[in-house]
Amino acid sequence: MSDADNSSPKLVRGLGLMDASMIVVGSMIGSGIFITSAESSRLVGSPGWLLVAWALGGVLTITGALCCAELAAMWPRAGGQYVFLREAYGPSIGFLFGWSLFLIIQTGTIAAVAVAFANFTGVLTDSVSADRYLIAPRGFGGYAISLSTQQLLAVVMILFLTLTNTRGLKTGKRIQNTFTFTKTAALLGLIIVGLTLGWNHNSAAYTSDWWNPLANGWKPAASQLGFEANSSGLLRLALVMLLGRAMVGPLFAQSAWNNVTFTGGEVREPGRNLPRALLIGCSLVVVLYLLANLAYIVTLPLAGIQNAPQNRVATATMQAIFGPRGTLIMAVAIMISTFGCNNGLILAGARVYYAMARDNLFFKRVGLLNRLHVPAVALVIQGIWAAFLTLPRTVTTNPQTGAVTYGNVYTQLLEYIISADLIFYALMVGAVIVMRRKAPQIARPYRTPGYPLVPLIYIVLALLIVLDLAYLAPSTSGIGYLLVLTGIPVYFLWRKRAVNQERG
């Protein structure tokens, strides 16, 4: 689609290297590092394998960023990954990514981080709780919609940050930089305190054979796997499968590094700054996350990590060192972290829908900028849908007792997001290989080191995890896949509409 006339507002290249790096770091450090280790440790049953899950997540993050940097330097435009997929595979795949980003990936991540913000606010006041309902769960099939005080606070947070980002790039950038510096310092403080003051002989680090899950009495349950793991061969298969599912949390915590590419049209010297921002930001976060998990392991017993109240492993760590005061300090730090993370996600995500609308593949008004040079309409529709995603949850009925339990919103949002997200990450990494063959003449200010081994490592690991989740978490990951597929008829409808407009 051609640019609007000269009187229309244009995107402004107002982001430097530090600003771009802060978007990478700020979008990654949110809630996951402080929460997801509880679920991961329950799945693998060993502190050693917990670190392996985070390390493998780090391998995916670094290899993915190395590949993404090449594409970002080639096409530094608004929309980032959407543009990469469109150019490599055609407009249909680009659209499916943008559609999935809107329905599942970006908005689901925003919703999950907002729920985490409200979760840690509950440490400060009992009035914010997942069990304090304003509207009790209303069931439909295997799902229900509710509105607790925790969910309400999550909705308010999303809408507030959406509004502030409509006030211009400078406003969003200032919020992002301020909160990213603060929360990185808080995470670093947690690591230093845990690794210096947290050591004790009751911690998971002092457990004998802690790299061996079987030595800790771990045995996969049939309910987790769908088969009884009695033989040594089946136990090894079970470990691999549960390790894959245990990576959901680490991958979620290390996702969103691609968000900086969505703002490619607003980064100064993008051929230089985008690759540097991706590599600096991702490397820093991966190292910090591994050290944070090591801090948990040297401070808490394995059961303390697995059974941390409402999965708040970071607050449990600080409480073990400083008592109740440590819990409050960590809760405030994590609230700052999640607030800053969601600001980056909200700021970046809207740029993809803006780029789609400019290609006549989304609502026309989404492709307009307000007088402050930001896609305000895109921000608003993203905020409304993300707020809605905080409301649904799964319903499970015990066949013996008839008791009804409602799924954890945060954990389910992770499984809802990761499967679809990994597919498009793998396609983006594959685009490096496709474009090397399809258009070798395009200028590449940055080239992926270790090509083609680096992209192949990412693609193989990502596809194995996708298959693993399709088997172990079909109800949540399956919904994600179905929503991606709804984009196929929508794409053809929008293409037909665009062709009719061009003819008219």
N, C-alpha and C positions, 0 to 999 in steps of 0.2 A: 504494500500500500504506500502511495506517495505521501510525503510529509505534508502536514497542514500548511496553510498559507503563513506568510511571515509574521502576521499579527498574532498567531496562536502562541501560547507559552511553549517553551522548549525545555528539555531536561538540561540541567546545569552540571558541568563536571566540577563538582565541589568537594570530592573525596580524594585525599592524598593517601600515601602509603600507610601512615599510621591509622587513618580513618578506616581504610579497607581492612587492615589487620585486625582492628577492633571489631569489625563486623564479623570476621571469621571467628575470632576468639569468643566474642560476646554471644554469637548465635549458637556456639557449641557448648559453652559452660552455662548450664541452666539448672535443671533439677536432677538430671539423670545420675550424675556422679555421686550425689548425696543420698540417693534412694535405691537405685536399681541393683546394687550389689547384694541386697537382701534376697531378692528373688533369684538372682543368678547363683548365689551360694546354696540356696535350698535345692536347686536343680542338680548341681554338680557335687555337692556334699563334701567339698574339700577346699581349703584356702589356696592350695597350689593350683587347682584347676580353675578357681575363680580368677587368679592372676592370668592364667592361660587365656581365658575367655576375653579379658580386657586387652591382652597383648595381641590376640588375633584381630580384635576390633581395631586396634591401632595399626596393624598391618594393612587392613582394608582401607583405613582412613588415609594413610600416607601414600599407598600406591594409587588410590583414587585421586588424591590431590595432585600427584605428579602428572597424571594424565590430564586432569581437568585444566591444569595450568597451561598446557599447550593449546587447548581449545579456546581458553579465555583470552590468551594473547592474540590468537587469530581473529576472533570475533568479539571485540569488547563492546557489546551492545546491550541495551536494556533487554532483559529476559534471560540472558545467560544460557543456562542449560537448555531452555526451550529452543533458542536459536541454534545451538550445537546439534540437537536432535533433528531439527527441521532441515538443516543443511546436509546432514549426513544421511538421513533416511527418508526425507520427504516431509511435507506438511502434516500428514496424518499422524505420524509418530510424535512430532513436535506438539500437535494438538492434544494427543492422549496424555502426554506428560503434563501439559498445562492444566488439562481437565482434572487429572489425578492429583496434581498439586493443590488445586482448589478444593476438590471434594475430600481428599484424604490426607495428603502428605503435609503440606504447609499448615493448613487449618487444623489438622489433627495434632500436629506438633505444638501449635500455639495453644490449643485446648489442653493438651497434657501438661505443658509448662504452667499454664494458668491454674490448673487443678493442684499442681505441686506447690505453687505460691500460696494457695488457700490452705493446703495441707499443713504447711509450716506456720502459717498464721495461727492455726489451731493450737500450736504450742504456747502461744502468748495468751489466748483467750478461749474458754470453753464454748463461747457463743458461736464459734466457727467450727463446725464438725460435719463429717460425712453422714452422721446419724441424726442430726438435728434437721428435720425436714420442714420446709415451708409448704411443699407439695409432696405428699407421700408417693412412692413409686407406683406408676400406673402401667400394668403389664399388657403386652401384646405379643403372643407367641413366646419365644425364648428371650424377649427383650423387655425392658421397661424404661420409662422416662420419669425422672424425679427432679426435684429442686431442693437441695439441702442448703444450709447456710454456706457450706464450703463451695458448692457449685455456684451459688449466687455471687460470692466474692470473685470467683474465677471469671464469671461473665462481666462483672464490673471492671475488672482489671483489663480484659481484652478491649472493651469498648473505650475505656479511658486512653489507652495507648494508641488505639486507632485514631481517636480524635486529635491527640497531640501530633501524630505524624502527618495529619492533613495540614499542619501549620508550617510546613516547609522542611526542606532537607537539613538546614542548619539546626533546627530544633531537634529533629530525630538524631542527627549526628552528635549533638552535645549530650543528649541523654545516653546514647550508646557508649560514647567514650568514657563518660563519668562512671556509669555503672559497671562497665567492663573492667576498668582499672580497680574499682572497689572490690568487685567479686573475685578477681584474680588474686588480689592481695588476701582476701578472706580464705580462698582455697589454699594458697601458699601457707597461710598461718595455720590452717588445720593440719597440713602435712608436717610442718616443722614441729608443732606441738605433739602430734601423734608419734613422730619418729624420735623425739627427744624425751618427752615426759610420759609417753604412753606405754612403754615396754613393761610387761609384767608376765609372771610365769603361768598365769591362767589364760593367757591369750592364745589365739589360734597358731601363732608363730612357734609356740613351744610344744605343739602337739606332735607326738611321734609319727613318723612317716606321713607328714602332712601333705606330701605330693601324691600320696596314694589314696584315692577316694574309698577303696575297699577297706583300708585300715581304719577308717573312721566310721565303720559300720554302715557305709552307704550302699544301698542296693536299690536300683530303679524299681518303682512300683508299676504294677500293671496299668493302673489308672493313668500314669504319665505316658506310657509307651504304647499301650494297646497289645502288649504281649508280655509274658512272664520271662524275666531275665535270670534263668537259673544256671546255665552253663557259663564257663569263662568267656567263650566266644560271644554269646549273647550279651554278657555284661559289658564287654568292650564295645560292641555295637551300640548298646544303650548309652554308654558314656559319651560316645561320639555324637549321638542324636541329642542327648540332653545338653551337651556342650554347645551344640548349634543353637538350641533354644535359649540357653543361658546367655548367648551373645546378643539377644534382642535388646537387653538393657544397655550394655556397652555400646552397641551400634547406634541406639537412639541417642545416648549421651554424646557420641562422637559424630552425630549427623549434623546437617545444616551448614557444613563448611562450604558447600556450593552456593550458599546464599549470596556471597559477595559477587558472584558472577551475574546475579540478577540485576545488580546495580552497575553493570559494566558501562552503561551509557553515561554514568555520573562520576566515573573514576578518572582522575588526571593521569596522563602518561600510562594508559592501561596496559600496553605491551610490556612495560617494565614493572608496574606496580601490582597488577593482578596476580601474576605468578609468584612474586615475592610475598604478597599478603597470604596467599594460600599455603605456601611452604612454611613461612614463619608461624602463622597461626596454628596450623594443624600439628606441626612438630611440638610446639609449646604445650598444647592441650593434651596430646597423647602422653607426653612425659609426666605432666601434672596428674593425670588420671591414674597412671600406674603407681605413682608415689602415694596418691591418696588411698588407693586400695591397700597398699603395703602398710600405711598408717592404721587402717582399720584392723588389719590382721595382727599387728603387733600390740594393739590395744585391747581388742575384744576377743573373747572366745568365739569359736565358730558358731555356737548356738546363739551368742549375742548378736552376731551379724545376721544370721538367718531369721531370728525372731525379734529384731528391732521393732519397737512400737510403730505401727503404720509404716514400716519399712524405712524409718528415718535413721539410717546407719550413721550418718555424720553426727547427728545430735546425740546418738547413743555413745559415740566415741568421745565427744567432748564432755558428756555427762560422766563417763567413767574416769576422766582425768580431773575435771573441775567441779563435779557435782551438779546440782540443779542450775547454778549460774552458767555453767558451760552449755547446757541445753538451750537456754535463752539466747546466749551469744550466737550460737550456731544457727538457731532458727532465724534470727534477724539477718545474719549473713546470707543464708539461703534465700530468704525473701528478696534481698537486694539482687542476688544472682539471677533468680527467675524473672524478676521484673526487667532487668537489663536484657536478658536473653530474649524475652518476648518482644521487647522493643525492636531488636534486630530482625527477628523473624517477620514481624508485621511490616517493618520498613521495606525489607527486601522482597517479600512475596508478592506484593501488589505490583511490582515492576514486571512480573511475568504476565499477569492478566492484561496489563497495559500493552505489552508487546503483542500478545495474541489479538487483542482488539484492533491494533494497527494493521494486522494481517487479515482483518475481517473474519476472525475466528472466535470472537467473543462479542458481548454486547457493545454496540458502538460507543456508548457514553463512557465505557471503561477505558477507552483509548484516548480520553481527553485529560489534560492537565488543568489544575486550577490556577489562579493568578499567582500562587506561590511556587509554581513549577513542580508540583507533585501530583500523582494520579489519585486524586481524592476519592473518586467513585470506586476505583479498584480497591482502595483501602477499606471503604465502608462495607462493600459486599463481602470482602474477606472477613472482616470483623464480625459481621452478623452470622455467617456460617460457622466460624470458629466458636463463637459463643454457644450456638446450638449444639455443637459436638461435645460440650461438657455435660449434656443432660442425659444421653442414653446410657444404659448399662445392661449386662446380661443377667438373666434370671435362671437359677438352678434350684430344682425341687428334689429333696431327698426322697427316694422311692419308699424307704422303710418308714420314716417318720412324717413325711409330708412337709417338713420344714423348708421354707423358702429362703434362699440367700441371694444377695445381689452382688454382682461382680465388682471388683475394684476398678473404678473408672480409669485411673492412671495406667495400670498394667494392661488393661484391654486396649486402650488407645495406642500403646506401644506396639502391640501385635497387629493392630489395625493398620498402623503406618508402615512398619519396617518391611514387610514383604513387598508391597508395591514400590516402596522407595528403593529397595535394593535392585529391583528389575530395571528401573530407569537409571540408577547409578551405573549398572553394568552396561546398559545401552550407551550411556555417555562415554564410558571408558572404551567401549568397543568402537565408538565414533573416531577415536584417535587412529585406530587401525584402518577403518573405512576411508577416512580422509587422506591418509598417507598414500592409499592406492587410487582413490577417486580424484584427488586434486593435489598432487605432489608439488605443483607450481605455486600454491598459495604461500605467501610469506609467513614464516613461523618465527617470531621473535624469541620464542622459547620452545625447546624440543624435549620431550619426555626422555629422561635418562633410563638406560636399561631396556629400551624398546627392542623387541616386542614382549620380553619376559614380564615386565612390570604390569602392563595391562592384562596379560593372560592370568597372572596370579590373582588379580582382583576379580576377574570374570569367573574363574573356577570357584573361588571361595564364596562369592556372592550367590551363585547358582546353587551350590550345595546347601547353603543356609535357607534359600527360598524353598527348595524341595523338602528340607527338614521341617520347616514351619507349616508347609502345606499338609504334612502328615500329623504333626503333633498339635497344631493349633488351627484346625480347619474352620472352626466357627468364626474366629476373629479375622484371621488372615484371608479366609474365603470371602468375607464381606468386602475386604479391600480390593480383591481381584475383580469381584463383580462390579464394583463401582468404577474401576478402570474400564471395564468392557462397556459400560453404559456410554462411554465417550464415543464409541464407534458410530452408532446411529446419529448422535448429536453432531459429530464431525461432518457427516454427509449432508445433514440438514443445513448446517452453517455454510458449507461449501456451495450448496445449491442456491442458498440465499445470496451469497457473495457474487456468484456468476450472474444471477438475475439482476442484481444491482448494477454490475458492470455493463450488461446489455442494455439496461434501462437508461 
